[in-house]
């Protein structure tokens, strides 16, 4: 993290009890109307993107169909999530940097898309998320990368020869991994300056999320791309906790590199073994990265849900609220994409291992 950003975190103002109470009440109101928890069942039985559109956006009067509707719907689902997050974050006089960094995941995603466009010689600026005053990249300068990134934490990308890259190359994956690490390091760093009560839930969720993301990536690279253990290790996020003793949050992923992909028994001592696909009688077992990713996502969602209600006045509570809104966005987007391919919402739930 750049020194200027670190100094800003150190000087951040701690919200008072009035701000915390107001933010929590507002977050509870939004969560109560969101499609998470018991309200996920409202999505069951939907059979077309039009039905989903009318359920989530009953006030909209756009009669679109097919791919046109899907693209429009995905943009509105993202805007809805961002607007809901902003409405709570902006209720603080000086929002804690933890929330700002969470919001900026959308900026990181937009930057990755822009890099793909530039590498692919696509001159059109992609659709961007509107996170308002929290944006740091000058996207209006696209495709001039130097002008876009000047003065930001992303200047390291300017040393890369993007013209020599292909959007699907291993080198491009390396840049995206570095961006992911940059994002999570920034998030982790913000916790250092919060009190124990304020950070405890966010600290646990974030550590588990980084570890699980590393594990998912390791499984995918070995299974889908036939990467060796040594090759896979080069794509992991080596992020350490700031607590003593510090722990590398890629440890579990590194441990998995020595375990076989076609035998479950050797995994029995691995920390995240409960998220592996089960063995089935009469079938040869092989690791299923998609199953692992869905199970890990479900675990993080439930953890965020429990923590959201456990300490209403803690900073971590709003961190959990933001996580829940992003989980909802992912679920609604997955349903929209499934419906556009002829699946029902029940089919998507089954695919994602979501119980309703």
C-alpha positions in Angstrom: 0.0 0.0 0.0 1.4 3.5 -0.9 2.7 5.5 2.1 0.1 8.3 1.5 -2.7 5.9 1.7 -1.3 4.4 4.9 -1.0 7.8 6.5 -4.6 8.5 5.6 -5.8 5.3 7.3 -3.7 6.2 10.4 -5.5 9.6 10.6 -9.0 8.4 10.0 -11.7 9.5 12.3 -13.5 6.9 14.4 -17.3 7.1 13.9 -19.2 8.0 17.1 -22.1 5.9 18.5 -24.8 8.1 16.7 -23.3 7.4 13.3 -22.9 3.7 14.0 -26.5 3.4 15.2 -27.9 5.2 12.2 -25.8 3.2 9.8 -26.9 -0.1 11.3 -30.6 0.9 11.3 -30.3 1.9 7.6 -28.4 -1.3 6.8 -31.1 -3.4 8.5 -33.8 -1.7 6.5 -32.1 -2.5 3.2 -31.2 -6.0 4.2 -34.9 -6.6 5.1 -35.8 -5.9 1.5 -32.9 -7.7 -0.1 -33.0 -11.2 -1.6 -30.9 -12.9 1.0 -31.8 -15.0 4.1 -35.5 -16.0 4.0 -36.2 -13.8 1.0 -34.1 -15.9 -1.3 -37.2 -18.1 -1.6 -38.9 -15.3 -3.5 -36.6 -16.1 -6.4 -37.7 -19.7 -6.6 -39.9 -20.6 -9.6 -38.7 -17.7 -11.8 -38.3 -18.9 -15.4 -37.3 -15.9 -17.5 -35.1 -12.8 -17.2 -38.2 -10.7 -17.7 -39.8 -12.3 -14.5 -36.6 -11.6 -12.6 -36.4 -8.0 -13.9 -40.0 -7.4 -12.8 -39.4 -8.9 -9.3 -36.2 -6.9 -8.5 -37.2 -3.7 -10.4 -41.0 -3.5 -10.2 -40.8 0.2 -10.9 -39.0 -0.2 -14.3 -40.9 -0.2 -17.5 -38.3 -1.6 -19.9 -39.7 -4.2 -22.3 -36.4 -5.7 -23.5 -35.8 -9.3 -24.4 -32.9 -11.7 -25.0 -29.3 -10.7 -24.7 -30.3 -7.0 -24.7 -32.3 -7.6 -21.5 -29.5 -9.6 -19.9 -26.9 -6.9 -20.5 -29.2 -4.2 -19.2 -30.3 -6.3 -16.2 -26.8 -7.1 -15.2 -25.9 -3.3 -15.2 -28.9 -2.5 -13.1 -28.2 -5.3 -10.6 -24.7 -3.9 -10.2 -25.9 -0.3 -9.8 -28.5 -1.4 -7.3 -25.8 -3.1 -5.2 -23.5 -0.1 -5.4 -26.3 2.4 -4.6 -27.3 0.3 -1.6 -23.7 0.1 -0.3 -23.2 3.8 -0.9 -26.3 4.8 0.9 -24.9 3.3 4.2 -21.3 4.2 3.6 -22.2 7.9 3.0 -24.2 8.0 6.2 -20.8 8.3 8.0 -19.3 11.8 8.2 -15.9 10.4 7.4 -16.4 6.7 6.2 -13.8 4.3 7.6 -11.2 3.3 5.1 -12.3 -0.3 5.4 -15.6 0.5 3.7 -14.0 2.6 1.1 -11.6 -0.2 0.2 -14.6 -2.6 0.0 -16.4 -0.3 -2.4 -13.4 0.0 -4.6 -13.5 -3.6 -5.5 -15.7 -2.3 -8.4 -12.9 0.0 -9.4 -10.5 -2.9 -9.5 -12.9 -4.9 -11.6 -13.4 -2.0 -14.0 -9.6 -1.6 -14.3 -9.2 -5.3 -15.2 -11.8 -4.9 -17.9 -10.1 -1.8 -19.3 -6.8 -3.7 -19.4 -8.4 -6.5 -21.4 -9.8 -3.9 -23.8 -6.4 -2.2 -24.2 -4.6 -5.5 -24.7 -7.2 -6.6 -27.2 -7.1 -3.3 -29.0 -10.7 -2.5 -28.2 -11.0 1.3 -28.3 -14.5 1.5 -26.6 -14.6 2.4 -22.9 -16.4 -0.4 -21.1 -19.4 0.2 -18.9 -18.2 1.4 -15.5 -19.5 1.2 -11.9 -20.3 4.5 -10.3 -18.8 4.6 -6.9 -18.7 8.4 -6.9 -16.1 10.2 -4.9 -14.3 7.0 -3.9 -13.0 6.4 -7.4 -9.3 7.0 -7.9 -8.6 6.0 -11.6 -9.2 8.6 -14.3 -11.3 6.3 -16.6 -12.2 9.3 -18.8 -8.6 9.2 -20.1 -9.1 5.7 -21.6 -7.3 4.2 -23.4 -4.3 6.4 -22.3 -3.2 4.1 -19.4 -0.6 6.5 -18.1 -3.1 9.3 -17.8 -5.6 6.9 -16.2 -3.3 5.6 -13.5 -1.0 8.5 -12.8 -0.9 9.3 -9.1 -2.8 6.1 -8.1 -1.7 2.9 -6.4 -1.9 1.2 -9.8 1.1 2.9 -11.4 3.1 -0.4 -11.2 1.1 -1.6 -14.2 2.7 1.1 -16.4 5.9 -0.9 -16.3 4.2 -3.8 -18.1 4.2 -4.2 -21.8 0.5 -4.7 -22.4 0.9 -4.6 -26.1 2.8 -7.9 -25.9 0.1 -9.5 -23.9 -2.9 -11.5 -24.9 -6.1 -11.2 -22.8 -6.1 -14.9 -22.0 -2.3 -15.4 -21.4 -0.6 -16.5 -18.2 1.1 -13.1 -18.0 -2.3 -11.4 -18.0 -3.4 -13.7 -15.2 -0.3 -12.7 -13.3 -1.3 -9.0 -13.5 -4.8 -9.8 -12.3 -3.4 -11.8 -9.4 -1.2 -8.9 -8.5 -4.3 -6.6 -8.6 -6.2 -9.0 -6.4 -3.3 -9.0 -3.9 -3.2 -5.2 -4.0 -6.9 -5.1 -3.1 -6.7 -7.5 -0.3 -3.5 -6.1 1.2 -5.3 -2.7 1.3 -8.3 -4.2 3.1 -6.1 -6.1 5.6 -4.1 -3.0 6.3 -7.2 -0.9 7.3 -7.9 -3.4 10.1 -4.6 -2.6 11.8 -6.0 0.8 13.0 -9.3 -0.4 14.4 -10.1 -1.5 17.9 -10.4 -5.2 18.7 -14.2 -5.1 18.9 -14.4 -3.1 15.7 -12.3 -5.4 13.7 -12.8 -8.9 15.1 -15.5 -10.1 12.7 -14.0 -8.4 9.6 -10.6 -9.8 10.5 -11.9 -13.4 10.6 -14.0 -13.1 7.4 -11.2 -11.5 5.5 -8.6 -14.0 6.5 -10.8 -16.9 5.6 -11.8 -15.3 2.3 -8.2 -14.7 1.2 -7.2 -18.2 2.2 -10.2 -19.7 0.3 -9.7 -17.6 -2.8 -6.1 -18.8 -2.9 -7.3 -22.4 -2.6 -10.0 -22.0 -5.3 -7.4 -20.6 -7.6 -4.9 -23.3 -6.9 -7.6 -26.0 -7.6 -8.7 -24.4 -10.8 -5.2 -23.9 -12.1 -4.2 -27.6 -11.4 -7.5 -29.0 -12.7 -8.5 -26.9 -15.6 -5.1 -25.6 -16.8 -2.9 -28.6 -15.9 -0.5 -26.3 -14.1 2.3 -28.0 -12.0 2.5 -27.2 -8.3 5.5 -24.9 -8.9 3.6 -23.0 -11.6 0.5 -22.7 -9.5 2.4 -21.3 -6.6 3.5 -18.4 -8.7 -0.2 -17.2 -9.0 -1.1 -17.2 -5.3 -1.6 -14.1 -3.2 1.1 -14.2 -0.5 -0.6 -11.9 2.1 0.2 -12.1 5.8 -1.9 -11.2 8.7 -0.6 -8.3 10.8 -1.3 -10.1 14.1 1.5 -11.9 15.9 2.6 -14.4 15.0 1.9 -13.4 11.4 0.3 -16.0 9.1 0.6 -16.3 5.4 -2.9 -16.6 4.1 -1.7 -18.7 1.1 -0.6 -21.5 3.5 -3.6 -23.8 2.9 -3.3 -23.3 -0.9 0.4 -24.2 -0.8 -0.4 -27.3 1.3 -3.0 -28.4 -1.3 -0.4 -28.4 -4.1 1.1 -31.6 -2.7 -2.2 -33.4 -2.5 -3.6 -35.6 -5.3 -6.5 -34.5 -7.4 -7.8 -38.0 -7.8 -7.9 -39.4 -4.2 -9.8 -37.8 -1.3 -8.3 -39.7 1.6 -4.9 -37.8 1.6 -6.9 -34.5 2.1 -8.2 -35.6 5.6 -5.9 -33.3 7.5 -6.3 -30.2 5.3 -8.0 -27.2 6.9 -10.7 -26.8 4.2 -11.4 -30.4 3.5 -15.1 -29.9 4.4 -15.6 -27.9 1.2 -14.4 -30.7 -1.1 -16.9 -32.6 -3.1 -17.9 -35.9 -1.4 -17.1 -39.3 -2.6 -19.9 -41.2 -4.3 -20.3 -45.0 -4.4 -19.1 -46.6 -7.6 -17.5 -43.3 -8.9 -13.9 -42.3 -9.2 -13.4 -39.3 -7.1 -11.7 -36.2 -8.5 -11.5 -32.7 -7.1 -14.3 -30.4 -8.3 -13.2 -26.8 -8.0 -16.7 -25.5 -8.8 -18.1 -27.5 -5.9 -15.4 -26.2 -3.6 -15.9 -22.6 -4.7 -19.7 -22.8 -4.1 -19.3 -24.4 -0.7 -16.7 -21.8 0.3 -18.9 -19.0 -0.9 -21.9 -20.4 1.2 -19.6 -20.6 4.2 -18.5 -16.9 3.9 -22.1 -15.8 3.3 -23.3 -17.5 6.5 -20.4 -16.2 8.5 -21.1 -12.6 7.3 -24.9 -13.1 8.1 -24.2 -14.2 11.6 -21.6 -11.5 12.3 -23.9 -8.8 10.9 -26.4 -9.4 13.8 -23.9 -10.2 16.5 -22.3 -6.7 17.2 -24.6 -3.9 15.9 -22.3 -1.0 17.0 -19.1 -2.4 15.6 -17.4 -1.2 12.4 -17.3 -4.9 11.3 -21.1 -4.8 11.1 -21.1 -2.5 8.1 -18.3 -4.6 6.6 -20.6 -7.6 6.8 -23.5 -5.6 5.4 -21.4 -4.8 2.3 -20.4 -8.4 2.0 -24.1 -9.5 2.1 -25.0 -7.0 -0.6 -22.2 -8.2 -2.8 -23.3 -11.9 -2.2 -26.8 -10.9 -3.2 -25.5 -9.2 -6.4 -23.6 -12.3 -7.3 -26.6 -14.5 -6.8 -29.0 -12.3 -8.8 -26.4 -12.0 -11.6 -25.9 -15.8 -11.7 -29.7 -16.3 -11.9 -30.0 -13.8 -14.7 -27.3 -15.5 -16.7 -28.8 -18.9 -16.1 -32.3 -17.8 -17.1 -30.9 -16.3 -20.3 -29.5 -19.8 -21.2 -32.9 -21.5 -20.7 -32.4 -22.6 -17.1 -34.9 -22.0 -14.3 -34.0 -20.3 -11.1 -34.3 -23.7 -9.4 -31.7 -25.1 -11.8 -29.4 -22.2 -10.9 -29.9 -22.8 -7.2 -29.0 -26.5 -7.7 -25.9 -25.5 -9.7 -24.7 -23.1 -7.0 -25.6 -25.5 -4.2 -28.1 -22.9 -2.8 -30.8 -24.2 -0.5 -34.2 -22.5 -0.5 
